[in-house]
Amino acid sequence: MKIPELRLADLVAKVPVIQGGMAVRISMAPLAAAVAEEGGIGLIAGSGLSVAELRAEIREARRRTKGIIGVNIMFAVREFAQLVKGALEEKVDLLVSGAGFSRDMFTWGRETNTPVVPIVSSAKLAKLAERLGAAAVIVEGEEAGGHLGTDRSMREILPEVKEAVKIPVIGAGGVVNGEDVAEVLKLGADGVQMGTRFALSEESSAAREFKNYLLNAKEEDMVIVHSPVGLPGRGIRNPFTEKLKANADVKPQGCDGCLKECEHTFCVLKRLIQAQSGDVEEGLIFSGSKFHKIKEILSVHQIFENLKRELLQA
Protein backbone atom coordinates (compact mmCIF):
# COMPACT_ATOMS: atom_id res chain seq x y z
CA MET A 1 0.00 0.00 0.00
CA LYS A 2 1.16 3.52 -0.81
CA ILE A 3 0.31 6.48 1.41
CA PRO A 4 -2.20 8.59 -0.55
CA GLU A 5 -1.38 12.17 -1.50
CA LEU A 6 -3.73 15.03 -0.67
CA ARG A 7 -4.53 17.10 -3.77
CA LEU A 8 -6.04 20.48 -3.02
CA ALA A 9 -6.42 22.81 -6.02
CA ASP A 10 -2.87 22.91 -7.48
CA LEU A 11 -1.28 21.83 -4.18
CA VAL A 12 -0.07 18.28 -3.61
CA ALA A 13 0.78 17.14 -0.07
CA LYS A 14 2.81 13.91 -0.07
CA VAL A 15 1.22 12.95 3.25
CA PRO A 16 -2.55 13.64 3.58
CA VAL A 17 -2.19 15.55 6.85
CA ILE A 18 -2.99 19.19 7.60
CA GLN A 19 -1.65 20.49 10.90
CA GLY A 20 -4.39 22.38 12.71
CA GLY A 21 -4.01 26.13 13.17
CA MET A 22 -4.04 26.37 16.97
CA ALA A 23 -4.42 29.81 18.47
CA VAL A 24 -3.14 31.69 20.23
CA ARG A 25 0.58 31.44 19.32
CA ILE A 26 0.83 27.63 19.36
CA SER A 27 0.83 27.03 15.60
CA MET A 28 3.57 29.42 14.57
CA ALA A 29 6.31 29.32 11.92
CA PRO A 30 8.50 26.61 13.55
CA LEU A 31 5.62 24.11 13.73
CA ALA A 32 4.04 24.92 10.36
CA ALA A 33 7.41 24.76 8.58
CA ALA A 34 8.36 21.47 10.22
CA VAL A 35 5.08 19.89 9.11
CA ALA A 36 5.48 21.24 5.58
CA GLU A 37 9.03 19.84 5.44
CA GLU A 38 7.65 16.37 6.20
CA GLY A 39 5.23 16.54 3.27
CA GLY A 40 2.12 17.67 5.14
CA ILE A 41 0.40 21.06 5.12
CA GLY A 42 1.52 23.46 7.84
CA LEU A 43 -0.83 26.14 9.14
CA ILE A 44 0.07 29.30 11.06
CA ALA A 45 -2.71 30.40 13.42
CA GLY A 46 -3.37 34.07 12.71
CA SER A 47 -6.04 34.68 15.34
CA GLY A 48 -4.74 36.86 18.15
CA LEU A 49 -1.77 38.13 16.13
CA SER A 50 -1.34 41.57 14.63
CA VAL A 51 -1.11 41.77 10.84
CA ALA A 52 2.61 42.58 11.15
CA GLU A 53 3.18 39.55 13.41
CA LEU A 54 1.32 37.26 11.00
CA ARG A 55 3.35 38.55 8.04
CA ALA A 56 6.58 37.96 9.99
CA GLU A 57 5.56 34.37 10.83
CA ILE A 58 4.71 33.60 7.20
CA ARG A 59 8.08 34.95 6.08
CA GLU A 60 9.89 32.94 8.74
CA ALA A 61 8.07 29.76 7.70
CA ARG A 62 9.00 30.45 4.08
CA ARG A 63 12.62 30.84 5.14
CA ARG A 64 12.53 27.41 6.77
CA THR A 65 10.76 25.39 4.08
CA LYS A 66 9.64 25.21 0.47
CA GLY A 67 6.70 23.05 1.56
CA ILE A 68 3.01 24.01 1.74
CA ILE A 69 2.29 26.84 4.22
CA GLY A 70 -1.18 28.18 4.93
CA VAL A 71 -2.91 30.23 7.61
CA ASN A 72 -5.94 29.60 9.80
CA ILE A 73 -7.84 32.71 10.87
CA MET A 74 -11.02 32.62 12.96
CA PHE A 75 -13.89 34.50 11.34
CA ALA A 76 -14.88 35.64 14.85
CA VAL A 77 -11.87 37.94 15.29
CA ARG A 78 -12.43 41.62 14.53
CA GLU A 79 -9.26 41.89 12.45
CA PHE A 80 -10.35 38.97 10.22
CA ALA A 81 -10.37 40.91 6.93
CA GLN A 82 -7.06 42.67 7.60
CA LEU A 83 -5.36 39.42 8.67
CA VAL A 84 -6.65 37.52 5.64
CA LYS A 85 -5.59 40.25 3.21
CA GLY A 86 -2.17 40.49 4.85
CA ALA A 87 -1.70 36.73 4.53
CA LEU A 88 -2.81 36.76 0.90
CA GLU A 89 -0.36 39.57 0.13
CA GLU A 90 2.37 37.32 1.59
CA LYS A 91 1.29 34.69 -0.95
CA VAL A 92 0.36 31.92 1.47
CA ASP A 93 -0.51 28.64 -0.22
CA LEU A 94 -4.00 28.36 1.28
CA LEU A 95 -6.43 30.02 3.66
CA VAL A 96 -8.36 28.05 6.29
CA SER A 97 -11.10 29.63 8.41
CA GLY A 98 -13.54 28.51 11.08
CA ALA A 99 -15.50 29.85 14.12
CA GLY A 100 -18.03 31.41 11.73
CA PHE A 101 -18.37 31.59 7.98
CA SER A 102 -17.22 34.34 5.63
CA ARG A 103 -18.51 34.69 2.07
CA ASP A 104 -16.03 37.49 1.35
CA MET A 105 -12.99 35.27 1.81
CA PHE A 106 -13.84 33.32 -1.34
CA THR A 107 -13.78 36.55 -3.37
CA TRP A 108 -10.46 37.57 -1.81
CA GLY A 109 -9.04 34.11 -2.52
CA ARG A 110 -10.05 34.30 -6.18
CA GLU A 111 -8.35 37.68 -6.54
CA THR A 112 -4.99 36.14 -5.59
CA ASN A 113 -5.67 32.62 -6.87
CA THR A 114 -5.37 31.27 -3.31
CA PRO A 115 -7.32 28.13 -2.34
CA VAL A 116 -9.86 28.80 0.42
CA VAL A 117 -10.78 25.97 2.79
CA PRO A 118 -13.56 26.60 5.33
CA ILE A 119 -14.12 24.47 8.42
CA VAL A 120 -17.69 23.13 8.34
CA SER A 121 -19.81 20.83 10.48
CA SER A 122 -22.70 19.99 8.13
CA ALA A 123 -23.34 18.87 4.56
CA LYS A 124 -25.50 21.98 4.05
CA LEU A 125 -22.63 24.35 4.84
CA ALA A 126 -20.22 22.24 2.79
CA LYS A 127 -22.48 22.56 -0.27
CA LEU A 128 -22.69 26.34 0.20
CA ALA A 129 -18.91 26.51 0.49
CA GLU A 130 -18.50 24.52 -2.73
CA ARG A 131 -20.90 26.88 -4.56
CA LEU A 132 -18.92 29.88 -3.33
CA GLY A 133 -15.67 28.41 -4.64
CA ALA A 134 -14.08 26.47 -1.76
CA ALA A 135 -11.11 24.36 -2.86
CA ALA A 136 -11.92 21.82 -0.13
CA VAL A 137 -13.74 21.62 3.19
CA ILE A 138 -12.51 20.54 6.60
CA VAL A 139 -15.25 18.63 8.41
CA GLU A 140 -14.84 19.18 12.13
CA GLY A 141 -16.87 17.18 14.63
CA GLU A 142 -17.46 17.37 18.35
CA GLU A 143 -14.21 15.48 19.03
CA ALA A 144 -12.13 18.52 18.04
CA GLY A 145 -10.37 20.87 20.41
CA GLY A 146 -11.25 24.54 20.72
CA HIS A 147 -14.46 26.10 19.44
CA LEU A 148 -17.05 23.59 18.29
CA GLY A 149 -19.77 24.06 15.69
CA THR A 150 -21.64 20.82 16.38
CA ASP A 151 -22.35 18.15 18.96
CA ARG A 152 -22.16 15.40 16.32
CA SER A 153 -19.16 13.20 15.63
CA MET A 154 -17.02 13.94 12.59
CA ARG A 155 -17.31 10.23 11.81
CA GLU A 156 -21.08 10.71 11.33
CA ILE A 157 -20.91 13.98 9.41
CA LEU A 158 -18.06 13.19 7.01
CA PRO A 159 -19.85 10.56 4.86
CA GLU A 160 -22.80 12.95 4.48
CA VAL A 161 -20.47 15.73 3.34
CA LYS A 162 -18.58 13.40 1.01
CA GLU A 163 -21.86 12.51 -0.68
CA ALA A 164 -22.93 16.16 -0.96
CA VAL A 165 -19.82 17.72 -2.58
CA LYS A 166 -17.25 16.96 -5.26
CA ILE A 167 -14.35 18.92 -3.73
CA PRO A 168 -11.84 17.25 -1.37
CA VAL A 169 -13.11 16.54 2.14
CA ILE A 170 -10.76 16.55 5.14
CA GLY A 171 -11.72 15.01 8.48
CA ALA A 172 -10.84 16.77 11.74
CA GLY A 173 -11.35 15.91 15.39
CA GLY A 174 -10.03 13.03 17.44
CA VAL A 175 -7.22 12.12 15.03
CA VAL A 176 -3.92 11.54 16.85
CA ASN A 177 -2.22 8.53 15.21
CA GLY A 178 -1.91 6.57 11.97
CA GLU A 179 -4.70 4.19 12.92
CA ASP A 180 -7.05 7.18 13.27
CA VAL A 181 -5.89 8.53 9.91
CA ALA A 182 -6.62 5.18 8.25
CA GLU A 183 -10.09 5.09 9.85
CA VAL A 184 -10.99 8.55 8.55
CA LEU A 185 -9.64 7.82 5.06
CA LYS A 186 -11.79 4.67 4.98
CA LEU A 187 -14.82 6.85 5.69
CA GLY A 188 -14.10 8.59 2.37
CA ALA A 189 -11.94 11.51 3.51
CA ASP A 190 -9.21 12.78 1.20
CA GLY A 191 -7.09 13.77 4.18
CA VAL A 192 -7.14 14.62 7.88
CA GLN A 193 -6.43 17.64 10.05
CA MET A 194 -4.59 17.04 13.33
CA GLY A 195 -4.19 19.61 16.07
CA THR A 196 -3.53 18.26 19.56
CA ARG A 197 -0.88 15.75 18.43
CA PHE A 198 1.12 18.68 17.00
CA ALA A 199 0.48 20.87 20.06
CA LEU A 200 2.47 18.20 21.89
CA SER A 201 5.44 18.39 19.52
CA GLU A 202 8.87 19.84 20.15
CA GLU A 203 8.26 22.50 17.49
CA SER A 204 4.95 23.67 18.96
CA SER A 205 5.25 27.18 20.42
CA ALA A 206 3.29 26.21 23.55
CA ALA A 207 5.27 26.57 26.78
CA ARG A 208 6.72 23.44 28.36
CA GLU A 209 4.27 23.87 31.27
CA PHE A 210 1.34 23.76 28.79
CA LYS A 211 2.68 20.61 27.14
CA ASN A 212 3.36 18.84 30.44
CA TYR A 213 -0.05 19.75 31.86
CA LEU A 214 -1.83 18.37 28.79
CA LEU A 215 0.40 15.29 28.67
CA ASN A 216 -0.30 14.47 32.33
CA ALA A 217 -4.07 15.13 32.16
CA LYS A 218 -6.42 12.15 32.34
CA GLU A 219 -9.36 11.37 30.07
CA GLU A 220 -11.80 12.46 32.79
CA ASP A 221 -10.18 15.92 32.86
CA MET A 222 -11.89 16.83 29.57
CA VAL A 223 -14.34 19.73 29.93
CA ILE A 224 -16.63 21.77 27.70
CA VAL A 225 -16.72 25.50 28.47
CA HIS A 226 -18.97 28.16 27.01
CA SER A 227 -16.73 30.62 25.17
CA PRO A 228 -17.63 34.32 24.98
CA VAL A 229 -17.44 33.81 21.19
CA GLY A 230 -20.86 32.19 21.67
CA LEU A 231 -19.72 28.62 21.01
CA PRO A 232 -18.82 25.69 23.25
CA GLY A 233 -15.10 24.98 23.54
CA ARG A 234 -13.38 21.70 24.37
CA GLY A 235 -10.49 21.88 26.79
CA ILE A 236 -8.80 20.54 29.92
CA ARG A 237 -9.98 21.04 33.51
CA ASN A 238 -7.86 23.42 35.58
CA PRO A 239 -8.49 26.05 38.29
CA PHE A 240 -9.78 28.51 35.67
CA THR A 241 -12.38 26.12 34.23
CA GLU A 242 -13.45 25.31 37.79
CA LYS A 243 -14.11 29.02 38.30
CA LEU A 244 -16.23 29.04 35.15
CA LYS A 245 -18.13 26.01 36.41
CA ALA A 246 -18.79 27.81 39.71
CA ASN A 247 -19.99 30.94 37.85
CA ALA A 248 -17.22 33.00 39.43
CA ASP A 249 -16.73 36.54 38.17
CA VAL A 250 -13.80 36.31 35.75
CA LYS A 251 -14.80 39.26 33.58
CA PRO A 252 -11.78 41.09 32.10
CA GLN A 253 -10.72 44.41 33.63
CA GLY A 254 -10.39 45.98 30.20
CA CYS A 255 -11.40 45.05 26.66
CA ASP A 256 -9.35 45.30 23.47
CA GLY A 257 -12.40 44.62 21.27
CA CYS A 258 -10.60 41.69 19.64
CA LEU A 259 -13.79 39.82 18.68
CA LYS A 260 -16.62 40.94 16.40
CA GLU A 261 -19.12 39.72 18.96
CA CYS A 262 -18.30 38.87 22.56
CA GLU A 263 -20.34 38.02 25.64
CA HIS A 264 -17.58 39.53 27.84
CA THR A 265 -17.82 36.70 30.40
CA PHE A 266 -14.04 36.34 30.12
CA CYS A 267 -11.39 37.22 27.53
CA VAL A 268 -10.88 34.04 25.55
CA LEU A 269 -7.83 35.27 23.61
CA LYS A 270 -6.04 36.48 26.75
CA ARG A 271 -6.79 33.23 28.56
CA LEU A 272 -5.46 31.21 25.61
CA ILE A 273 -2.29 33.33 25.58
CA GLN A 274 -1.88 32.77 29.33
CA ALA A 275 -2.00 29.00 28.82
CA GLN A 276 0.34 29.10 25.81
CA SER A 277 2.78 31.15 27.89
CA GLY A 278 2.79 28.56 30.69
CA ASP A 279 0.11 29.78 33.12
CA VAL A 280 -1.77 26.49 33.35
CA GLU A 281 -3.68 27.62 36.45
CA GLU A 282 -5.45 30.66 35.00
CA GLY A 283 -5.11 30.06 31.27
CA LEU A 284 -7.50 28.18 28.99
CA ILE A 285 -6.06 24.92 27.61
CA PHE A 286 -7.98 23.84 24.52
CA SER A 287 -7.57 20.21 23.45
CA GLY A 288 -9.12 17.55 21.26
CA SER A 289 -10.97 14.67 22.90
CA LYS A 290 -8.32 12.02 22.26
CA PHE A 291 -5.46 13.85 23.99
CA HIS A 292 -5.07 10.99 26.47
CA LYS A 293 -3.86 8.70 23.66
CA ILE A 294 -0.74 10.87 23.29
CA LYS A 295 1.98 9.60 25.61
CA GLU A 296 5.01 11.75 24.82
CA ILE A 297 6.26 14.97 23.29
CA LEU A 298 7.96 14.18 19.99
CA SER A 299 9.60 16.03 17.13
CA VAL A 300 7.42 16.64 14.08
CA HIS A 301 9.74 14.34 12.11
CA GLN A 302 9.15 11.48 14.57
CA ILE A 303 5.39 12.13 14.60
CA PHE A 304 5.32 11.77 10.81
CA GLU A 305 7.49 8.66 10.87
CA ASN A 306 5.09 7.10 13.39
CA LEU A 307 2.03 8.22 11.41
CA LYS A 308 3.32 6.72 8.17
CA ARG A 309 4.25 3.42 9.82
CA GLU A 310 0.92 3.14 11.68
CA LEU A 311 -1.04 4.12 8.59
CA LEU A 312 0.60 1.43 6.50
CA GLN A 313 0.05 -1.14 9.24
CA ALA A 314 -3.62 -0.16 9.54
C-alpha positions as CSV (number, residue, x, y, z in Angstrom):
1,M,0.0,0.0,0.0
2,K,1.2,3.5,-0.8
3,I,0.3,6.5,1.4
4,P,-2.2,8.6,-0.5
5,E,-1.4,12.2,-1.5
6,L,-3.7,15.0,-0.7
7,R,-4.5,17.1,-3.8
8,L,-6.0,20.5,-3.0
9,A,-6.4,22.8,-6.0
10,D,-2.9,22.9,-7.5
11,L,-1.3,21.8,-4.2
12,V,-0.1,18.3,-3.6
13,A,0.8,17.1,-0.1
14,K,2.8,13.9,-0.1
15,V,1.2,12.9,3.3
16,P,-2.5,13.6,3.6
17,V,-2.2,15.5,6.9
18,I,-3.0,19.2,7.6
19,Q,-1.6,20.5,10.9
20,G,-4.4,22.4,12.7
21,G,-4.0,26.1,13.2
22,M,-4.0,26.4,17.0
23,A,-4.4,29.8,18.5
24,V,-3.1,31.7,20.2
25,R,0.6,31.4,19.3
26,I,0.8,27.6,19.4
27,S,0.8,27.0,15.6
28,M,3.6,29.4,14.6
29,A,6.3,29.3,11.9
30,P,8.5,26.6,13.6
31,L,5.6,24.1,13.7
32,A,4.0,24.9,10.4
33,A,7.4,24.8,8.6
34,A,8.4,21.5,10.2
35,V,5.1,19.9,9.1
36,A,5.5,21.2,5.6
37,E,9.0,19.8,5.4
38,E,7.6,16.4,6.2
39,G,5.2,16.5,3.3
40,G,2.1,17.7,5.1
41,I,0.4,21.1,5.1
42,G,1.5,23.5,7.8
43,L,-0.8,26.1,9.1
44,I,0.1,29.3,11.1
45,A,-2.7,30.4,13.4
46,G,-3.4,34.1,12.7
47,S,-6.0,34.7,15.3
48,G,-4.7,36.9,18.2
49,L,-1.8,38.1,16.1
50,S,-1.3,41.6,14.6
51,V,-1.1,41.8,10.8
52,A,2.6,42.6,11.2
53,E,3.2,39.6,13.4
54,L,1.3,37.3,11.0
55,R,3.3,38.6,8.0
56,A,6.6,38.0,10.0
57,E,5.6,34.4,10.8
58,I,4.7,33.6,7.2
59,R,8.1,35.0,6.1
60,E,9.9,32.9,8.7
61,A,8.1,29.8,7.7
62,R,9.0,30.4,4.1
63,R,12.6,30.8,5.1
64,R,12.5,27.4,6.8
65,T,10.8,25.4,4.1
66,K,9.6,25.2,0.5
67,G,6.7,23.1,1.6
68,I,3.0,24.0,1.7
69,I,2.3,26.8,4.2
70,G,-1.2,28.2,4.9
71,V,-2.9,30.2,7.6
72,N,-5.9,29.6,9.8
73,I,-7.8,32.7,10.9
74,M,-11.0,32.6,13.0
75,F,-13.9,34.5,11.3
76,A,-14.9,35.6,14.8
77,V,-11.9,37.9,15.3
78,R,-12.4,41.6,14.5
79,E,-9.3,41.9,12.4
80,F,-10.4,39.0,10.2
81,A,-10.4,40.9,6.9
82,Q,-7.1,42.7,7.6
83,L,-5.4,39.4,8.7
84,V,-6.7,37.5,5.6
85,K,-5.6,40.3,3.2
86,G,-2.2,40.5,4.9
87,A,-1.7,36.7,4.5
88,L,-2.8,36.8,0.9
89,E,-0.4,39.6,0.1
90,E,2.4,37.3,1.6
91,K,1.3,34.7,-1.0
92,V,0.4,31.9,1.5
93,D,-0.5,28.6,-0.2
94,L,-4.0,28.4,1.3
95,L,-6.4,30.0,3.7
96,V,-8.4,28.1,6.3
97,S,-11.1,29.6,8.4
98,G,-13.5,28.5,11.1
99,A,-15.5,29.8,14.1
100,G,-18.0,31.4,11.7
101,F,-18.4,31.6,8.0
102,S,-17.2,34.3,5.6
103,R,-18.5,34.7,2.1
104,D,-16.0,37.5,1.4
105,M,-13.0,35.3,1.8
106,F,-13.8,33.3,-1.3
107,T,-13.8,36.6,-3.4
108,W,-10.5,37.6,-1.8
109,G,-9.0,34.1,-2.5
110,R,-10.1,34.3,-6.2
111,E,-8.4,37.7,-6.5
112,T,-5.0,36.1,-5.6
113,N,-5.7,32.6,-6.9
114,T,-5.4,31.3,-3.3
115,P,-7.3,28.1,-2.3
116,V,-9.9,28.8,0.4
117,V,-10.8,26.0,2.8
118,P,-13.6,26.6,5.3
119,I,-14.1,24.5,8.4
120,V,-17.7,23.1,8.3
121,S,-19.8,20.8,10.5
122,S,-22.7,20.0,8.1
123,A,-23.3,18.9,4.6
124,K,-25.5,22.0,4.0
125,L,-22.6,24.4,4.8
126,A,-20.2,22.2,2.8
127,K,-22.5,22.6,-0.3
128,L,-22.7,26.3,0.2
129,A,-18.9,26.5,0.5
130,E,-18.5,24.5,-2.7
131,R,-20.9,26.9,-4.6
132,L,-18.9,29.9,-3.3
133,G,-15.7,28.4,-4.6
134,A,-14.1,26.5,-1.8
135,A,-11.1,24.4,-2.9
136,A,-11.9,21.8,-0.1
137,V,-13.7,21.6,3.2
138,I,-12.5,20.5,6.6
139,V,-15.3,18.6,8.4
140,E,-14.8,19.2,12.1
141,G,-16.9,17.2,14.6
142,E,-17.5,17.4,18.3
143,E,-14.2,15.5,19.0
144,A,-12.1,18.5,18.0
145,G,-10.4,20.9,20.4
146,G,-11.2,24.5,20.7
147,H,-14.5,26.1,19.4
148,L,-17.1,23.6,18.3
149,G,-19.8,24.1,15.7
150,T,-21.6,20.8,16.4
151,D,-22.4,18.1,19.0
152,R,-22.2,15.4,16.3
153,S,-19.2,13.2,15.6
154,M,-17.0,13.9,12.6
155,R,-17.3,10.2,11.8
156,E,-21.1,10.7,11.3
157,I,-20.9,14.0,9.4
158,L,-18.1,13.2,7.0
159,P,-19.8,10.6,4.9
160,E,-22.8,13.0,4.5
161,V,-20.5,15.7,3.3
162,K,-18.6,13.4,1.0
163,E,-21.9,12.5,-0.7
164,A,-22.9,16.2,-1.0
165,V,-19.8,17.7,-2.6
166,K,-17.3,17.0,-5.3
167,I,-14.3,18.9,-3.7
168,P,-11.8,17.3,-1.4
169,V,-13.1,16.5,2.1
170,I,-10.8,16.6,5.1
171,G,-11.7,15.0,8.5
172,A,-10.8,16.8,11.7
173,G,-11.4,15.9,15.4
174,G,-10.0,13.0,17.4
175,V,-7.2,12.1,15.0
176,V,-3.9,11.5,16.8
177,N,-2.2,8.5,15.2
178,G,-1.9,6.6,12.0
179,E,-4.7,4.2,12.9
180,D,-7.0,7.2,13.3
181,V,-5.9,8.5,9.9
182,A,-6.6,5.2,8.3
183,E,-10.1,5.1,9.9
184,V,-11.0,8.6,8.6
185,L,-9.6,7.8,5.1
186,K,-11.8,4.7,5.0
187,L,-14.8,6.9,5.7
188,G,-14.1,8.6,2.4
189,A,-11.9,11.5,3.5
190,D,-9.2,12.8,1.2
191,G,-7.1,13.8,4.2
192,V,-7.1,14.6,7.9
193,Q,-6.4,17.6,10.1
194,M,-4.6,17.0,13.3
195,G,-4.2,19.6,16.1
196,T,-3.5,18.3,19.6
197,R,-0.9,15.7,18.4
198,F,1.1,18.7,17.0
199,A,0.5,20.9,20.1
200,L,2.5,18.2,21.9
201,S,5.4,18.4,19.5
202,E,8.9,19.8,20.2
203,E,8.3,22.5,17.5
204,S,4.9,23.7,19.0
205,S,5.2,27.2,20.4
206,A,3.3,26.2,23.5
207,A,5.3,26.6,26.8
208,R,6.7,23.4,28.4
209,E,4.3,23.9,31.3
210,F,1.3,23.8,28.8
211,K,2.7,20.6,27.1
212,N,3.4,18.8,30.4
213,Y,-0.1,19.7,31.9
214,L,-1.8,18.4,28.8
215,L,0.4,15.3,28.7
216,N,-0.3,14.5,32.3
217,A,-4.1,15.1,32.2
218,K,-6.4,12.2,32.3
219,E,-9.4,11.4,30.1
220,E,-11.8,12.5,32.8
221,D,-10.2,15.9,32.9
222,M,-11.9,16.8,29.6
223,V,-14.3,19.7,29.9
224,I,-16.6,21.8,27.7
225,V,-16.7,25.5,28.5
226,H,-19.0,28.2,27.0
227,S,-16.7,30.6,25.2
228,P,-17.6,34.3,25.0
229,V,-17.4,33.8,21.2
230,G,-20.9,32.2,21.7
231,L,-19.7,28.6,21.0
232,P,-18.8,25.7,23.2
233,G,-15.1,25.0,23.5
234,R,-13.4,21.7,24.4
235,G,-10.5,21.9,26.8
236,I,-8.8,20.5,29.9
237,R,-10.0,21.0,33.5
238,N,-7.9,23.4,35.6
239,P,-8.5,26.0,38.3
240,F,-9.8,28.5,35.7
241,T,-12.4,26.1,34.2
242,E,-13.5,25.3,37.8
243,K,-14.1,29.0,38.3
244,L,-16.2,29.0,35.1
245,K,-18.1,26.0,36.4
246,A,-18.8,27.8,39.7
247,N,-20.0,30.9,37.9
248,A,-17.2,33.0,39.4
249,D,-16.7,36.5,38.2
250,V,-13.8,36.3,35.8
251,K,-14.8,39.3,33.6
252,P,-11.8,41.1,32.1
253,Q,-10.7,44.4,33.6
254,G,-10.4,46.0,30.2
255,C,-11.4,45.0,26.7
256,D,-9.3,45.3,23.5
257,G,-12.4,44.6,21.3
258,C,-10.6,41.7,19.6
259,L,-13.8,39.8,18.7
260,K,-16.6,40.9,16.4
261,E,-19.1,39.7,19.0
262,C,-18.3,38.9,22.6
263,E,-20.3,38.0,25.6
264,H,-17.6,39.5,27.8
265,T,-17.8,36.7,30.4
266,F,-14.0,36.3,30.1
267,C,-11.4,37.2,27.5
268,V,-10.9,34.0,25.6
269,L,-7.8,35.3,23.6
270,K,-6.0,36.5,26.7
271,R,-6.8,33.2,28.6
272,L,-5.5,31.2,25.6
273,I,-2.3,33.3,25.6
274,Q,-1.9,32.8,29.3
275,A,-2.0,29.0,28.8
276,Q,0.3,29.1,25.8
277,S,2.8,31.2,27.9
278,G,2.8,28.6,30.7
279,D,0.1,29.8,33.1
280,V,-1.8,26.5,33.4
281,E,-3.7,27.6,36.4
282,E,-5.4,30.7,35.0
283,G,-5.1,30.1,31.3
284,L,-7.5,28.2,29.0
285,I,-6.1,24.9,27.6
286,F,-8.0,23.8,24.5
287,S,-7.6,20.2,23.5
288,G,-9.1,17.6,21.3
289,S,-11.0,14.7,22.9
290,K,-8.3,12.0,22.3
291,F,-5.5,13.9,24.0
292,H,-5.1,11.0,26.5
293,K,-3.9,8.7,23.7
294,I,-0.7,10.9,23.3
295,K,2.0,9.6,25.6
296,E,5.0,11.7,24.8
297,I,6.3,15.0,23.3
298,L,8.0,14.2,20.0
299,S,9.6,16.0,17.1
300,V,7.4,16.6,14.1
301,H,9.7,14.3,12.1
302,Q,9.1,11.5,14.6
303,I,5.4,12.1,14.6
304,F,5.3,11.8,10.8
305,E,7.5,8.7,10.9
306,N,5.1,7.1,13.4
307,L,2.0,8.2,11.4
308,K,3.3,6.7,8.2
309,R,4.3,3.4,9.8
310,E,0.9,3.1,11.7
311,L,-1.0,4.1,8.6
312,L,0.6,1.4,6.5
313,Q,0.0,-1.1,9.2
314,A,-3.6,-0.2,9.5
